[in-house]
Structures are given as C-alpha cells and as structure tokens.
Amino acid sequence: MNNEEIQRLGKELIDTLQLKTSPVAVRLVKADEELPSDVQRITENTRHCQMVDNVRRKGSQFYAIIDDHMCKGGAAVMGLTEMGEKLKTGEVYYHLNHFGSMDAAKSTMEKVPRVPAHSVKAVLYSPLENATFDPDVILIITNPKQVMELSQALLHNSGGRVNASFAGKQSVCADGVAYPFLSGEAGVTVGCSGSRKYTEIKDDEMIISIPVDMLPGLVASARTMFSN
C-alpha cells in the first residue's frame, strides 16, 4: 500500500463507523533504518499512551526516540531500551498493591509482549488518514460497540476469533503495539492504570489494534456490513 491508499482507507474507516477520533498509525523504526525526513521529532517528553491519545484527538504527526519517552516501561516493550529490573520482575506493581505476591506479579510480567531491546530506534505516530509513512500497527480507541463492529469486520471473510489477551498492565504499548507487531494478529485490550490516569481515554473506551496488512480487508468488510 502506498501513502495515498493508507490515507484513503483511514478516511473511509472513520466515515463508515463514524469514529469520533482518528485511528493511530504507528511504525517502529528499526535500528538500521533511516527516519523519514518529512516527520519532525516530538517537542515534549511524555508517555507513549499520551502520544497515541494526542494523535487521535489533535491530529499531530511526529516521531519519538528513547529520550522523549517519559515512561521507560512503555519504551522498553516497543524495543527502544531494556526493561528495568524492578518492572521486569513485577516489583513495581507489587508495591503498588496490584498483586498479592511477588510471584503473581512476576508471572504476569513474564507474559507481557516485548519487542527485542534496542532493535528499535524511534517510533513514528500519525493519524491514519494523514500518515506519510508505512505503519506497522493501527490502534483504534473507541467505545465497546465499535470495537465489536471492528471485530466483526475483521472476521467477516475468514472467520475465527479476535484475541483479547491483557492484564490491565502496559495496555497501549505492549498490548496495543508490541502484540500485533510480534504476532501479526489483531488484539483487543481494556487500558491500564497508567493510560487511564495520564490520557483522556474515557471510562467507556477501549483499544483494538491491528497489523497494517489487515487494514484493506477490515475497511472493505466494514463498508459491506455497516455503511448506511
């Protein structure tokens, strides 16, 4: 797909489902790849989940390197750096009283999807309908009914089921980006304490994300199923 096709599909998806905010295109720029010259670096230090939320609501396009990521845990699961030992072992969440034991915390963190450390040097972000780069993953933050419709559209041609593997931890980064990037599968997740604290993701919103290869089929099926 070229940029014009990606942008067209983004616009059509918004129009077909009447999405209130933009789908977010994300690309993990590998360590040996060049950054696109037409995308500017973000000008503030913030969290990945905030970056995604700002893009979907405000329409900005930018890239971020490790120094721009306030949440190093989110950066780590996307391959920008090593995960800190206290986060990796679950100690951070245990001391926040999210788990009843260190074993439970560690068991959960061992299952968090993680792109290999230092394999990524930057992350590109854009509203899908304006993206000037080839994304790896598309994140859509919307209400449960529209997540249902998106799930139905994903299965319209080939059937099957949509995976919903989450722990309420590292949701917009690990579940939303690392999982579809690594697995090649769509995923649904419900947000996490951090993403719901630091963003404007509403209580009645959740996240569905897809590898970009699924986008044409998703939009075509949504058009067939839900166009008025």
Secondary structure as the mmCIF struct_conf table of DSSP 4:
data_model
#
loop_
_struct_conf.conf_type_id
_struct_conf.id
_struct_conf.beg_label_comp_id
_struct_conf.beg_label_asym_id
_struct_conf.beg_label_seq_id
_struct_conf.end_label_comp_id
_struct_conf.end_label_asym_id
_struct_conf.end_label_seq_id
HELX_RH_AL_P HELX_RH_AL_P1 ASN A 3 LEU A 17
TURN_TY1_P TURN_TY1_P1 GLN A 18 GLN A 18
BEND BEND1 LYS A 20 THR A 21
STRN STRN1 VAL A 24 LYS A 30
TURN_TY1_P TURN_TY1_P2 ALA A 31 ASP A 32
BEND BEND2 GLU A 33 GLU A 33
HELX_LH_PP_P HELX_LH_PP_P1 GLU A 34 PRO A 36
TURN_TY1_P TURN_TY1_P3 SER A 37 ASP A 38
BEND BEND3 VAL A 39 VAL A 39
HELX_LH_PP_P HELX_LH_PP_P2 GLN A 40 GLN A 40
STRN STRN2 ARG A 41 ARG A 41
HELX_LH_PP_P HELX_LH_PP_P3 ILE A 42 ILE A 42
BEND BEND4 THR A 43 GLU A 44
STRN STRN3 THR A 46 THR A 46
HELX_RH_AL_P HELX_RH_AL_P2 HIS A 48 LYS A 58
STRN STRN4 PHE A 62 ALA A 64
HELX_RH_3T_P HELX_RH_3T_P1 ILE A 66 ASP A 68
STRN STRN5 HIS A 69 HIS A 69
BEND BEND5 MET A 70 MET A 70
HELX_RH_AL_P HELX_RH_AL_P3 LYS A 72 VAL A 77
TURN_TY1_P TURN_TY1_P4 MET A 78 GLY A 79
BEND BEND6 LEU A 80 THR A 81
HELX_LH_PP_P HELX_LH_PP_P4 GLU A 82 GLY A 84
HELX_RH_AL_P HELX_RH_AL_P4 GLU A 85 LYS A 88
TURN_TY1_P TURN_TY1_P5 THR A 89 GLY A 90
HELX_RH_AL_P HELX_RH_AL_P5 GLU A 91 HIS A 95
TURN_TY1_P TURN_TY1_P6 LEU A 96 ASN A 97
BEND BEND7 HIS A 98 SER A 101
HELX_RH_AL_P HELX_RH_AL_P6 MET A 102 MET A 109
TURN_TY1_P TURN_TY1_P7 GLU A 110 LYS A 111
BEND BEND8 VAL A 112 VAL A 112
HELX_LH_PP_P HELX_LH_PP_P5 VAL A 115 PRO A 116
TURN_TY1_P TURN_TY1_P8 ALA A 117 HIS A 118
BEND BEND9 SER A 119 SER A 119
STRN STRN6 VAL A 120 PRO A 127
HELX_RH_3T_P HELX_RH_3T_P2 LEU A 128 ASN A 130
BEND BEND10 PHE A 133 PHE A 133
BEND BEND11 ASP A 136 ASP A 136
STRN STRN7 VAL A 137 THR A 142
HELX_RH_AL_P HELX_RH_AL_P7 PRO A 144 LEU A 155
TURN_TY1_P TURN_TY1_P9 HIS A 156 SER A 158
STRN STRN8 ASN A 163 ASN A 163
BEND BEND12 GLY A 168 GLN A 170
HELX_RH_PI_P HELX_RH_PI_P1 SER A 171 ALA A 178
HELX_RH_AL_P HELX_RH_AL_P8 TYR A 179 SER A 183
BEND BEND13 GLY A 184 GLU A 185
STRN STRN9 GLY A 187 THR A 189
HELX_RH_AL_P HELX_RH_AL_P9 SER A 193 TYR A 198
BEND BEND14 THR A 199 THR A 199
TURN_TY1_P TURN_TY1_P10 ASP A 203 ASP A 204
STRN STRN10 MET A 206 PRO A 211
HELX_RH_3T_P HELX_RH_3T_P3 VAL A 212 MET A 214
HELX_RH_AL_P HELX_RH_AL_P10 LEU A 215 PHE A 226
#
